[in-house]
Amino acid sequence: MNNLKKYLDIQAKYQKANTESLKARFYLLYNLTDAISKVRKRFDEERLVEINVIDYNGLYEVQTSDLITQLLKFEKDGEFPILYSFVSSFLSKTLADSIETPFISNEKENIDICIREEGKYAILIENKLKKAPFQRNQLARYIMKTLEKGFSIDMIYVIILPGSIESDFLSNIPISVWRAPADWPFSNDERKCCDSNASYMHACLCDNGKILDDDWCNKRCVDCKSRFQNLESHIKVIDYDFPVWLLKVAEEIVPQKEIFIKSAMIQFAHYIKGLYKIRLNKKEVMENIQVLQNELNFDPKNPEENFNKVISAKNDLAKLQQSLDSLEFVCKLRIWQNQIENRFKGIHVYSDEESFYVIINNIYCGIWIENNTKYFWGFLKDNNRLTEEYDEKIIIDIIKDSGLFPSSYSNKYYIRWAYTENGANVMSKFIEIAQKLDCKIERRE
């Protein structure tokens, strides 16, 4: 009994300390945001009205790839001025000068954007603007496909457009993304070295320091990144400079009469700046810096202490931001859940902390949050519920009828699953199709 009391006392003290720490972070956030908001109000009086059509409508990842592709395809008098500027600015002028009859595609063979000319170059653009996770062996598969088309490694360029500005983005990409096992042409979950027990859904064994065996993982698995050892300039992460480049090209290169191209580039640049949280002008940023220095009680004679204050404040705000981000994901999930409950009266919509689901033919159909960063849909078979082979077959039919089957995956836990940006829309499709197929959907009592 005494041990239990000690444990409860320790737990109470820990919770109290956590609460006090959270209060301190909120207090710091309040002081900083209050001071910054005063600066913002002054600048709002002279700021242009920010109306961005893309902000209102949003874009899926595929749509951002399509927009980039259409811009790069812009042709004038037999030349490709936007493409030329892109290649010249981010790769090399020599490569840009070699462009004659480029083939530009998007979403072909799962590659977001590909620009190539046979025997000359192949530029692979991986679009992560919407922060989609890297899939298993993703970049390696694209490189291997390109090599199979007859391009040598020195002709291949890989450009990544990230969803945020991170100095270590490239080094943080999972090892397996660059590696091609012998069975790389197989589907994601059929590859021998996939680590189904890892927390990262698309992990290979090598991401966690494990191997299947020496022959398979060390001798028969190709490390595609190492092939660029003397071609470092062929791999680029473009973040801050991308929206800057879009604005420059819209102003200096696109003809004045091409108002739709100009408008698209300006709006897209503004949209990406929003993704990167860099829409403020320099003057406003400098005033914000001065305000922050005052609020953090900077001492001009003690730069080391000032530095530590900034790091401490950033750490506090980062922890608070992480909590708010998680809360934002949950709130959005609940909005989707309410939409489903209101649209399909009588159907039993179950929920837990990070998911909601319905039950179709004794199979769970749900939307969930993973790692506080992504939403997924999936059909889960519960061994405690009796199902027939027919039940699984009809679930596959539902997914195929929804149009989502080609972009989905399967593993030992899920019949099919995939990433989603609109859980309510996906769930509505599944339920409507299930109703048409006369499936049994659990209802509230």
TORKOL-4160 file (C-alpha; in steps of 0.2 Angstrom, whole numbers, padded with zeros to 4 digits, m for minus):
445
<pt num="1" X="0000" Y="0000" Z="0000"/>
<pt num="2" X="0014" Y="0012" Z="0004"/>
<pt num="3" X="0022" Y="0008" Z="m0013"/>
<pt num="4" X="0006" Y="0013" Z="m0021"/>
<pt num="5" X="0005" Y="0029" Z="m0012"/>
<pt num="6" X="0023" Y="0034" Z="m0016"/>
<pt num="7" X="0019" Y="0030" Z="m0035"/>
<pt num="8" X="0003" Y="0041" Z="m0034"/>
<pt num="9" X="0012" Y="0055" Z="m0026"/>
<pt num="10" X="0026" Y="0054" Z="m0039"/>
<pt num="11" X="0013" Y="0054" Z="m0053"/>
<pt num="12" X="0004" Y="0069" Z="m0045"/>
<pt num="13" X="0020" Y="0079" Z="m0044"/>
<pt num="14" X="0025" Y="0074" Z="m0062"/>
<pt num="15" X="0007" Y="0080" Z="m0069"/>
<pt num="16" X="0009" Y="0096" Z="m0059"/>
<pt num="17" X="0026" Y="0100" Z="m0066"/>
<pt num="18" X="0019" Y="0096" Z="m0083"/>
<pt num="19" X="0005" Y="0108" Z="m0081"/>
<pt num="20" X="0016" Y="0122" Z="m0074"/>
<pt num="21" X="0028" Y="0119" Z="m0089"/>
<pt num="22" X="0013" Y="0120" Z="m0101"/>
<pt num="23" X="0007" Y="0136" Z="m0092"/>
<pt num="24" X="0024" Y="0144" Z="m0094"/>
<pt num="25" X="0024" Y="0140" Z="m0113"/>
<pt num="26" X="0007" Y="0147" Z="m0115"/>
<pt num="27" X="0012" Y="0163" Z="m0106"/>
<pt num="28" X="0028" Y="0165" Z="m0116"/>
<pt num="29" X="0017" Y="0162" Z="m0132"/>
<pt num="30" X="0005" Y="0175" Z="m0127"/>
<pt num="31" X="0018" Y="0188" Z="m0123"/>
<pt num="32" X="0027" Y="0185" Z="m0140"/>
<pt num="33" X="0011" Y="0184" Z="m0151"/>
<pt num="34" X="0004" Y="0200" Z="m0142"/>
<pt num="35" X="0019" Y="0210" Z="m0146"/>
<pt num="36" X="0021" Y="0203" Z="m0164"/>
<pt num="37" X="0002" Y="0206" Z="m0167"/>
<pt num="38" X="0005" Y="0225" Z="m0164"/>
<pt num="39" X="0018" Y="0225" Z="m0177"/>
<pt num="40" X="0007" Y="0215" Z="m0189"/>
<pt num="41" X="m0008" Y="0228" Z="m0187"/>
<pt num="42" X="0003" Y="0242" Z="m0192"/>
<pt num="43" X="0009" Y="0233" Z="m0208"/>
<pt num="44" X="m0009" Y="0227" Z="m0211"/>
<pt num="45" X="m0014" Y="0245" Z="m0215"/>
<pt num="46" X="m0002" Y="0246" Z="m0230"/>
<pt num="47" X="m0002" Y="0227" Z="m0235"/>
<pt num="48" X="m0010" Y="0222" Z="m0251"/>
<pt num="49" X="m0026" Y="0212" Z="m0249"/>
<pt num="50" X="m0020" Y="0194" Z="m0250"/>
<pt num="51" X="m0033" Y="0184" Z="m0260"/>
<pt num="52" X="m0026" Y="0168" Z="m0266"/>
<pt num="53" X="m0038" Y="0157" Z="m0276"/>
<pt num="54" X="m0027" Y="0142" Z="m0272"/>
<pt num="55" X="m0028" Y="0145" Z="m0254"/>
<pt num="56" X="m0047" Y="0145" Z="m0255"/>
<pt num="57" X="m0048" Y="0129" Z="m0265"/>
<pt num="58" X="m0033" Y="0120" Z="m0260"/>
<pt num="59" X="m0023" Y="0108" Z="m0271"/>
<pt num="60" X="m0020" Y="0090" Z="m0270"/>
<pt num="61" X="m0002" Y="0084" Z="m0273"/>
<pt num="62" X="m0006" Y="0078" Z="m0290"/>
<pt num="63" X="m0014" Y="0095" Z="m0295"/>
<pt num="64" X="0002" Y="0104" Z="m0289"/>
<pt num="65" X="0012" Y="0092" Z="m0300"/>
<pt num="66" X="0001" Y="0095" Z="m0315"/>
<pt num="67" X="0002" Y="0114" Z="m0312"/>
<pt num="68" X="0021" Y="0113" Z="m0312"/>
<pt num="69" X="0021" Y="0102" Z="m0328"/>
<pt num="70" X="0009" Y="0114" Z="m0337"/>
<pt num="71" X="0021" Y="0129" Z="m0333"/>
<pt num="72" X="0036" Y="0120" Z="m0339"/>
<pt num="73" X="0028" Y="0115" Z="m0355"/>
<pt num="74" X="0025" Y="0133" Z="m0360"/>
<pt num="75" X="0031" Y="0135" Z="m0377"/>
<pt num="76" X="0035" Y="0151" Z="m0387"/>
<pt num="77" X="0041" Y="0151" Z="m0405"/>
<pt num="78" X="0048" Y="0133" Z="m0403"/>
<pt num="79" X="0057" Y="0137" Z="m0387"/>
<pt num="80" X="0053" Y="0133" Z="m0369"/>
<pt num="81" X="0057" Y="0149" Z="m0359"/>
<pt num="82" X="0051" Y="0143" Z="m0342"/>
<pt num="83" X="0059" Y="0126" Z="m0343"/>
<pt num="84" X="0075" Y="0134" Z="m0349"/>
<pt num="85" X="0075" Y="0146" Z="m0334"/>
<pt num="86" X="0071" Y="0132" Z="m0322"/>
<pt num="87" X="0085" Y="0120" Z="m0328"/>
<pt num="88" X="0097" Y="0135" Z="m0330"/>
<pt num="89" X="0093" Y="0141" Z="m0312"/>
<pt num="90" X="0093" Y="0125" Z="m0302"/>
<pt num="91" X="0104" Y="0113" Z="m0312"/>
<pt num="92" X="0116" Y="0121" Z="m0325"/>
<pt num="93" X="0116" Y="0132" Z="m0340"/>
<pt num="94" X="0125" Y="0119" Z="m0350"/>
<pt num="95" X="0111" Y="0107" Z="m0347"/>
<pt num="96" X="0098" Y="0120" Z="m0351"/>
<pt num="97" X="0107" Y="0125" Z="m0368"/>
<pt num="98" X="0105" Y="0106" Z="m0373"/>
<pt num="99" X="0086" Y="0107" Z="m0372"/>
<pt num="100" X="0078" Y="0105" Z="m0389"/>
<pt num="101" X="0063" Y="0094" Z="m0390"/>
<pt num="102" X="0059" Y="0089" Z="m0372"/>
<pt num="103" X="0046" Y="0076" Z="m0367"/>
<pt num="104" X="0037" Y="0082" Z="m0351"/>
<pt num="105" X="0026" Y="0071" Z="m0342"/>
<pt num="106" X="0018" Y="0070" Z="m0325"/>
<pt num="107" X="0011" Y="0055" Z="m0315"/>
<pt num="108" X="0018" Y="0043" Z="m0328"/>
<pt num="109" X="0025" Y="0026" Z="m0320"/>
<pt num="110" X="0022" Y="0034" Z="m0303"/>
<pt num="111" X="0035" Y="0048" Z="m0306"/>
<pt num="112" X="0028" Y="0065" Z="m0301"/>
<pt num="113" X="0036" Y="0075" Z="m0316"/>
<pt num="114" X="0049" Y="0069" Z="m0328"/>
<pt num="115" X="0058" Y="0079" Z="m0342"/>
<pt num="116" X="0068" Y="0070" Z="m0354"/>
<pt num="117" X="0076" Y="0069" Z="m0371"/>
<pt num="118" X="0083" Y="0052" Z="m0377"/>
<pt num="119" X="0102" Y="0050" Z="m0376"/>
<pt num="120" X="0104" Y="0067" Z="m0367"/>
<pt num="121" X="0096" Y="0069" Z="m0350"/>
<pt num="122" X="0082" Y="0064" Z="m0338"/>
<pt num="123" X="0076" Y="0076" Z="m0325"/>
<pt num="124" X="0065" Y="0067" Z="m0311"/>
<pt num="125" X="0055" Y="0080" Z="m0300"/>
<pt num="126" X="0049" Y="0072" Z="m0284"/>
<pt num="127" X="0035" Y="0083" Z="m0277"/>
<pt num="128" X="0033" Y="0083" Z="m0258"/>
<pt num="129" X="0025" Y="0100" Z="m0257"/>
<pt num="130" X="0010" Y="0092" Z="m0248"/>
<pt num="131" X="0022" Y="0083" Z="m0236"/>
<pt num="132" X="0017" Y="0065" Z="m0243"/>
<pt num="133" X="0029" Y="0052" Z="m0235"/>
<pt num="134" X="0042" Y="0044" Z="m0246"/>
<pt num="135" X="0037" Y="0027" Z="m0251"/>
<pt num="136" X="0047" Y="0011" Z="m0250"/>
<pt num="137" X="0062" Y="0012" Z="m0261"/>
<pt num="138" X="0054" Y="0027" Z="m0270"/>
<pt num="139" X="0068" Y="0037" Z="m0278"/>
<pt num="140" X="0078" Y="0021" Z="m0281"/>
<pt num="141" X="0064" Y="0013" Z="m0291"/>
<pt num="142" X="0062" Y="0029" Z="m0302"/>
<pt num="143" X="0081" Y="0029" Z="m0305"/>
<pt num="144" X="0081" Y="0011" Z="m0310"/>
<pt num="145" X="0066" Y="0013" Z="m0322"/>
<pt num="146" X="0076" Y="0028" Z="m0330"/>
<pt num="147" X="0091" Y="0017" Z="m0332"/>
<pt num="148" X="0081" Y="0004" Z="m0340"/>
<pt num="149" X="0076" Y="0016" Z="m0353"/>
<pt num="150" X="0094" Y="0018" Z="m0359"/>
<pt num="151" X="0099" Y="0034" Z="m0349"/>
<pt num="152" X="0116" Y="0033" Z="m0340"/>
<pt num="153" X="0118" Y="0038" Z="m0322"/>
<pt num="154" X="0127" Y="0054" Z="m0327"/>
<pt num="155" X="0111" Y="0059" Z="m0338"/>
<pt num="156" X="0100" Y="0058" Z="m0323"/>
<pt num="157" X="0095" Y="0072" Z="m0311"/>
<pt num="158" X="0084" Y="0071" Z="m0296"/>
<pt num="159" X="0075" Y="0087" Z="m0289"/>
<pt num="160" X="0065" Y="0086" Z="m0273"/>
<pt num="161" X="0052" Y="0100" Z="m0269"/>
<pt num="162" X="0049" Y="0098" Z="m0250"/>
<pt num="163" X="0034" Y="0104" Z="m0240"/>
<pt num="164" X="0044" Y="0114" Z="m0228"/>
<pt num="165" X="0061" Y="0122" Z="m0227"/>
<pt num="166" X="0073" Y="0111" Z="m0218"/>
<pt num="167" X="0092" Y="0112" Z="m0219"/>
<pt num="168" X="0094" Y="0093" Z="m0216"/>
<pt num="169" X="0080" Y="0088" Z="m0227"/>
<pt num="170" X="0091" Y="0077" Z="m0239"/>
<pt num="171" X="0100" Y="0069" Z="m0225"/>
<pt num="172" X="0084" Y="0064" Z="m0216"/>
<pt num="173" X="0077" Y="0054" Z="m0231"/>
<pt num="174" X="0076" Y="0036" Z="m0225"/>
<pt num="175" X="0090" Y="0025" Z="m0232"/>
<pt num="176" X="0079" Y="0013" Z="m0241"/>
<pt num="177" X="0071" Y="0027" Z="m0252"/>
<pt num="178" X="0088" Y="0027" Z="m0262"/>
<pt num="179" X="0090" Y="0008" Z="m0262"/>
<pt num="180" X="0083" Y="m0004" Z="m0275"/>
<pt num="181" X="0082" Y="m0022" Z="m0269"/>
<pt num="182" X="0082" Y="m0036" Z="m0282"/>
<pt num="183" X="0063" Y="m0037" Z="m0281"/>
<pt num="184" X="0061" Y="m0018" Z="m0283"/>
<pt num="185" X="0048" Y="m0020" Z="m0298"/>
<pt num="186" X="0036" Y="m0029" Z="m0286"/>
<pt num="187" X="0023" Y="m0019" Z="m0276"/>
<pt num="188" X="0027" Y="m0011" Z="m0260"/>
<pt num="189" X="0022" Y="m0024" Z="m0248"/>
<pt num="190" X="0028" Y="m0039" Z="m0258"/>
<pt num="191" X="0046" Y="m0034" Z="m0257"/>
<pt num="192" X="0056" Y="m0046" Z="m0246"/>
<pt num="193" X="0065" Y="m0033" Z="m0235"/>
<pt num="194" X="0050" Y="m0023" Z="m0230"/>
<pt num="195" X="0049" Y="m0020" Z="m0211"/>
<pt num="196" X="0031" Y="m0022" Z="m0207"/>
<pt num="197" X="0034" Y="m0020" Z="m0188"/>
<pt num="198" X="0042" Y="m0003" Z="m0190"/>
<pt num="199" X="0034" Y="0013" Z="m0184"/>
<pt num="200" X="0037" Y="0021" Z="m0201"/>
<pt num="201" X="0024" Y="0013" Z="m0213"/>
<pt num="202" X="0036" Y="0012" Z="m0228"/>
<pt num="203" X="0051" Y="0006" Z="m0219"/>
<pt num="204" X="0064" Y="m0007" Z="m0225"/>
<pt num="205" X="0074" Y="m0017" Z="m0214"/>
<pt num="206" X="0089" Y="m0007" Z="m0217"/>
<pt num="207" X="0081" Y="0009" Z="m0211"/>
<pt num="208" X="0082" Y="0001" Z="m0193"/>
<pt num="209" X="0099" Y="m0006" Z="m0195"/>
<pt num="210" X="0093" Y="m0024" Z="m0199"/>
<pt num="211" X="0096" Y="m0035" Z="m0214"/>
<pt num="212" X="0087" Y="m0050" Z="m0222"/>
<pt num="213" X="0103" Y="m0058" Z="m0226"/>
<pt num="214" X="0120" Y="m0053" Z="m0233"/>
<pt num="215" X="0117" Y="m0059" Z="m0251"/>
<pt num="216" X="0100" Y="m0050" Z="m0252"/>
<pt num="217" X="0104" Y="m0034" Z="m0243"/>
<pt num="218" X="0122" Y="m0031" Z="m0247"/>
<pt num="219" X="0125" Y="m0039" Z="m0263"/>
<pt num="220" X="0109" Y="m0039" Z="m0273"/>
<pt num="221" X="0102" Y="m0022" Z="m0267"/>
<pt num="222" X="0108" Y="m0007" Z="m0277"/>
<pt num="223" X="0112" Y="0009" Z="m0267"/>
<pt num="224" X="0107" Y="0022" Z="m0281"/>
<pt num="225" X="0113" Y="0037" Z="m0271"/>
<pt num="226" X="0131" Y="0031" Z="m0270"/>
<pt num="227" X="0130" Y="0031" Z="m0289"/>
<pt num="228" X="0129" Y="0050" Z="m0289"/>
<pt num="229" X="0145" Y="0050" Z="m0278"/>
<pt num="230" X="0154" Y="0061" Z="m0291"/>
<pt num="231" X="0138" Y="0069" Z="m0297"/>
<pt num="232" X="0132" Y="0078" Z="m0281"/>
<pt num="233" X="0125" Y="0093" Z="m0292"/>
<pt num="234" X="0113" Y="0080" Z="m0300"/>
<pt num="235" X="0103" Y="0079" Z="m0283"/>
<pt num="236" X="0094" Y="0095" Z="m0278"/>
<pt num="237" X="0082" Y="0100" Z="m0264"/>
<pt num="238" X="0073" Y="0116" Z="m0270"/>
<pt num="239" X="0063" Y="0125" Z="m0256"/>
<pt num="240" X="0065" Y="0144" Z="m0253"/>
<pt num="241" X="0072" Y="0148" Z="m0270"/>
<pt num="242" X="0057" Y="0140" Z="m0279"/>
<pt num="243" X="0043" Y="0153" Z="m0276"/>
<pt num="244" X="0057" Y="0167" Z="m0278"/>
<pt num="245" X="0061" Y="0159" Z="m0295"/>
<pt num="246" X="0042" Y="0158" Z="m0300"/>
<pt num="247" X="0039" Y="0177" Z="m0296"/>
<pt num="248" X="0055" Y="0182" Z="m0306"/>
<pt num="249" X="0050" Y="0172" Z="m0321"/>
<pt num="250" X="0032" Y="0179" Z="m0321"/>
<pt num="251" X="0039" Y="0196" Z="m0321"/>
<pt num="252" X="0054" Y="0195" Z="m0332"/>
<pt num="253" X="0052" Y="0180" Z="m0344"/>
<pt num="254" X="0033" Y="0177" Z="m0347"/>
<pt num="255" X="0026" Y="0189" Z="m0361"/>
<pt num="256" X="0014" Y="0202" Z="m0354"/>
<pt num="257" X="0000" Y="0196" Z="m0364"/>
<pt num="258" X="0001" Y="0179" Z="m0356"/>
<pt num="259" X="m0009" Y="0185" Z="m0341"/>
<pt num="260" X="m0015" Y="0167" Z="m0336"/>
<pt num="261" X="0002" Y="0160" Z="m0335"/>
<pt num="262" X="0008" Y="0175" Z="m0326"/>
<pt num="263" X="m0007" Y="0174" Z="m0314"/>
<pt num="264" X="m0004" Y="0156" Z="m0311"/>
<pt num="265" X="0014" Y="0158" Z="m0307"/>
<pt num="266" X="0011" Y="0173" Z="m0295"/>
<pt num="267" X="m0003" Y="0164" Z="m0286"/>
<pt num="268" X="0007" Y="0147" Z="m0285"/>
<pt num="269" X="0022" Y="0156" Z="m0278"/>
<pt num="270" X="0012" Y="0165" Z="m0265"/>
<pt num="271" X="0004" Y="0148" Z="m0261"/>
<pt num="272" X="0021" Y="0140" Z="m0259"/>
<pt num="273" X="0027" Y="0154" Z="m0248"/>
<pt num="274" X="0012" Y="0150" Z="m0237"/>
<pt num="275" X="0017" Y="0132" Z="m0236"/>
<pt num="276" X="0034" Y="0138" Z="m0231"/>
<pt num="277" X="0028" Y="0151" Z="m0219"/>
<pt num="278" X="0038" Y="0165" Z="m0228"/>
<pt num="279" X="0025" Y="0178" Z="m0234"/>
<pt num="280" X="0031" Y="0192" Z="m0223"/>
<pt num="281" X="0042" Y="0206" Z="m0231"/>
<pt num="282" X="0059" Y="0210" Z="m0224"/>
<pt num="283" X="0054" Y="0226" Z="m0215"/>
<pt num="284" X="0041" Y="0217" Z="m0205"/>
<pt num="285" X="0053" Y="0203" Z="m0201"/>
<pt num="286" X="0066" Y="0216" Z="m0195"/>
<pt num="287" X="0053" Y="0224" Z="m0184"/>
<pt num="288" X="0047" Y="0207" Z="m0177"/>
<pt num="289" X="0065" Y="0203" Z="m0173"/>
<pt num="290" X="0067" Y="0219" Z="m0163"/>
<pt num="291" X="0051" Y="0216" Z="m0153"/>
<pt num="292" X="0057" Y="0198" Z="m0149"/>
<pt num="293" X="0073" Y="0205" Z="m0143"/>
<pt num="294" X="0064" Y="0216" Z="m0131"/>
<pt num="295" X="0052" Y="0203" Z="m0125"/>
<pt num="296" X="0066" Y="0190" Z="m0122"/>
<pt num="297" X="0076" Y="0204" Z="m0112"/>
<pt num="298" X="0091" Y="0203" Z="m0123"/>
<pt num="299" X="0108" Y="0210" Z="m0115"/>
<pt num="300" X="0118" Y="0218" Z="m0129"/>
<pt num="301" X="0134" Y="0214" Z="m0119"/>
<pt num="302" X="0130" Y="0195" Z="m0117"/>
<pt num="303" X="0127" Y="0187" Z="m0134"/>
<pt num="304" X="0129" Y="0169" Z="m0127"/>
<pt num="305" X="0115" Y="0172" Z="m0115"/>
<pt num="306" X="0105" Y="0180" Z="m0129"/>
<pt num="307" X="0108" Y="0164" Z="m0139"/>
<pt num="308" X="0103" Y="0153" Z="m0125"/>
<pt num="309" X="0087" Y="0163" Z="m0123"/>
<pt num="310" X="0082" Y="0161" Z="m0141"/>
<pt num="311" X="0085" Y="0142" Z="m0141"/>
<pt num="312" X="0075" Y="0140" Z="m0125"/>
<pt num="313" X="0061" Y="0150" Z="m0132"/>
<pt num="314" X="0061" Y="0140" Z="m0148"/>
<pt num="315" X="0061" Y="0124" Z="m0139"/>
<pt num="316" X="0046" Y="0129" Z="m0128"/>
<pt num="317" X="0037" Y="0135" Z="m0144"/>
<pt num="318" X="0041" Y="0119" Z="m0153"/>
<pt num="319" X="0034" Y="0109" Z="m0140"/>
<pt num="320" X="0018" Y="0119" Z="m0139"/>
<pt num="321" X="0017" Y="0119" Z="m0159"/>
<pt num="322" X="0018" Y="0100" Z="m0159"/>
<pt num="323" X="0004" Y="0099" Z="m0147"/>
<pt num="324" X="m0006" Y="0112" Z="m0157"/>
<pt num="325" X="m0002" Y="0103" Z="m0173"/>
<pt num="326" X="m0009" Y="0086" Z="m0165"/>
<pt num="327" X="m0024" Y="0095" Z="m0159"/>
<pt num="328" X="m0027" Y="0102" Z="m0177"/>
<pt num="329" X="m0026" Y="0085" Z="m0184"/>
<pt num="330" X="m0039" Y="0078" Z="m0172"/>
<pt num="331" X="m0051" Y="0093" Z="m0174"/>
<pt num="332" X="m0051" Y="0090" Z="m0193"/>
<pt num="333" X="m0054" Y="0072" Z="m0191"/>
<pt num="334" X="m0069" Y="0076" Z="m0180"/>
<pt num="335" X="m0076" Y="0088" Z="m0193"/>
<pt num="336" X="m0075" Y="0073" Z="m0206"/>
<pt num="337" X="m0083" Y="0062" Z="m0193"/>
<pt num="338" X="m0097" Y="0074" Z="m0190"/>
<pt num="339" X="m0100" Y="0076" Z="m0209"/>
<pt num="340" X="m0102" Y="0057" Z="m0211"/>
<pt num="341" X="m0113" Y="0056" Z="m0196"/>
<pt num="342" X="m0124" Y="0070" Z="m0203"/>
<pt num="343" X="m0125" Y="0063" Z="m0220"/>
<pt num="344" X="m0128" Y="0045" Z="m0216"/>
<pt num="345" X="m0141" Y="0045" Z="m0202"/>
<pt num="346" X="m0142" Y="0029" Z="m0193"/>
<pt num="347" X="m0126" Y="0021" Z="m0198"/>
<pt num="348" X="m0115" Y="0018" Z="m0182"/>
<pt num="349" X="m0099" Y="0028" Z="m0183"/>
<pt num="350" X="m0087" Y="0022" Z="m0171"/>
<pt num="351" X="m0072" Y="0032" Z="m0165"/>
<pt num="352" X="m0057" Y="0033" Z="m0153"/>
<pt num="353" X="m0043" Y="0046" Z="m0150"/>
<pt num="354" X="m0036" Y="0046" Z="m0167"/>
<pt num="355" X="m0048" Y="0038" Z="m0179"/>
<pt num="356" X="m0066" Y="0035" Z="m0184"/>
<pt num="357" X="m0074" Y="0020" Z="m0193"/>
<pt num="358" X="m0089" Y="0011" Z="m0199"/>
<pt num="359" X="m0091" Y="m0008" Z="m0201"/>
<pt num="360" X="m0095" Y="m0015" Z="m0218"/>
<pt num="361" X="m0098" Y="m0034" Z="m0219"/>
<pt num="362" X="m0089" Y="m0036" Z="m0203"/>
<pt num="363" X="m0074" Y="m0027" Z="m0209"/>
<pt num="364" X="m0068" Y="m0010" Z="m0202"/>
<pt num="365" X="m0068" Y="0004" Z="m0214"/>
<pt num="366" X="m0059" Y="0019" Z="m0206"/>
<pt num="367" X="m0050" Y="0035" Z="m0207"/>
<pt num="368" X="m0035" Y="0038" Z="m0195"/>
<pt num="369" X="m0020" Y="0049" Z="m0190"/>
<pt num="370" X="m0003" Y="0042" Z="m0191"/>
<pt num="371" X="0012" Y="0050" Z="m0182"/>
<pt num="372" X="0002" Y="0066" Z="m0180"/>
<pt num="373" X="0007" Y="0071" Z="m0198"/>
<pt num="374" X="m0004" Y="0061" Z="m0210"/>
<pt num="375" X="m0022" Y="0055" Z="m0213"/>
<pt num="376" X="m0025" Y="0037" Z="m0220"/>
<pt num="377" X="m0040" Y="0027" Z="m0225"/>
<pt num="378" X="m0040" Y="0008" Z="m0224"/>
<pt num="379" X="m0050" Y="m0008" Z="m0223"/>
<pt num="380" X="m0045" Y="m0019" Z="m0208"/>
<pt num="381" X="m0050" Y="m0037" Z="m0205"/>
<pt num="382" X="m0054" Y="m0041" Z="m0187"/>
<pt num="383" X="m0050" Y="m0059" Z="m0183"/>
<pt num="384" X="m0063" Y="m0058" Z="m0169"/>
<pt num="385" X="m0077" Y="m0055" Z="m0182"/>
<pt num="386" X="m0082" Y="m0069" Z="m0193"/>
<pt num="387" X="m0080" Y="m0065" Z="m0212"/>
<pt num="388" X="m0081" Y="m0075" Z="m0228"/>
<pt num="389" X="m0070" Y="m0074" Z="m0243"/>
<pt num="390" X="m0084" Y="m0065" Z="m0252"/>
<pt num="391" X="m0084" Y="m0051" Z="m0239"/>
<pt num="392" X="m0066" Y="m0047" Z="m0244"/>
<pt num="393" X="m0069" Y="m0048" Z="m0262"/>
<pt num="394" X="m0084" Y="m0036" Z="m0261"/>
<pt num="395" X="m0072" Y="m0024" Z="m0251"/>
<pt num="396" X="m0060" Y="m0024" Z="m0266"/>
<pt num="397" X="m0075" Y="m0021" Z="m0277"/>
<pt num="398" X="m0079" Y="m0006" Z="m0267"/>
<pt num="399" X="m0062" Y="0001" Z="m0268"/>
<pt num="400" X="m0060" Y="m0002" Z="m0286"/>
<pt num="401" X="m0077" Y="0007" Z="m0289"/>
<pt num="402" X="m0071" Y="0022" Z="m0279"/>
<pt num="403" X="m0056" Y="0024" Z="m0291"/>
<pt num="404" X="m0044" Y="0023" Z="m0277"/>
<pt num="405" X="m0038" Y="0005" Z="m0279"/>
<pt num="406" X="m0022" Y="0009" Z="m0290"/>
<pt num="407" X="m0015" Y="0021" Z="m0277"/>
<pt num="408" X="m0018" Y="0010" Z="m0262"/>
<pt num="409" X="m0008" Y="m0004" Z="m0254"/>
<pt num="410" X="m0010" Y="m0020" Z="m0244"/>
<pt num="411" X="m0001" Y="m0029" Z="m0230"/>
<pt num="412" X="m0005" Y="m0042" Z="m0217"/>
<pt num="413" X="m0015" Y="m0030" Z="m0207"/>
<pt num="414" X="m0025" Y="m0021" Z="m0220"/>
<pt num="415" X="m0035" Y="m0027" Z="m0235"/>
<pt num="416" X="m0031" Y="m0010" Z="m0243"/>
<pt num="417" X="m0025" Y="0007" Z="m0237"/>
<pt num="418" X="m0018" Y="0023" Z="m0243"/>
<pt num="419" X="m0015" Y="0041" Z="m0239"/>
<pt num="420" X="m0029" Y="0054" Z="m0240"/>
<pt num="421" X="m0031" Y="0073" Z="m0239"/>
<pt num="422" X="m0050" Y="0072" Z="m0238"/>
<pt num="423" X="m0057" Y="0059" Z="m0226"/>
<pt num="424" X="m0075" Y="0063" Z="m0227"/>
<pt num="425" X="m0075" Y="0063" Z="m0246"/>
<pt num="426" X="m0066" Y="0046" Z="m0246"/>
<pt num="427" X="m0078" Y="0038" Z="m0233"/>
<pt num="428" X="m0093" Y="0045" Z="m0241"/>
<pt num="429" X="m0088" Y="0036" Z="m0257"/>
<pt num="430" X="m0085" Y="0019" Z="m0249"/>
<pt num="431" X="m0102" Y="0020" Z="m0239"/>
<pt num="432" X="m0112" Y="0025" Z="m0255"/>
<pt num="433" X="m0104" Y="0011" Z="m0265"/>
<pt num="434" X="m0107" Y="m0001" Z="m0251"/>
<pt num="435" X="m0125" Y="0004" Z="m0250"/>
<pt num="436" X="m0127" Y="0001" Z="m0269"/>
<pt num="437" X="m0120" Y="m0016" Z="m0267"/>
<pt num="438" X="m0132" Y="m0020" Z="m0254"/>
<pt num="439" X="m0118" Y="m0023" Z="m0241"/>
<pt num="440" X="m0122" Y="m0025" Z="m0222"/>
<pt num="441" X="m0117" Y="m0009" Z="m0213"/>
<pt num="442" X="m0119" Y="m0008" Z="m0195"/>
<pt num="443" X="m0132" Y="0004" Z="m0188"/>
<pt num="444" X="m0135" Y="0012" Z="m0172"/>
<pt num="445" X="m0147" Y="0003" Z="m0161"/>
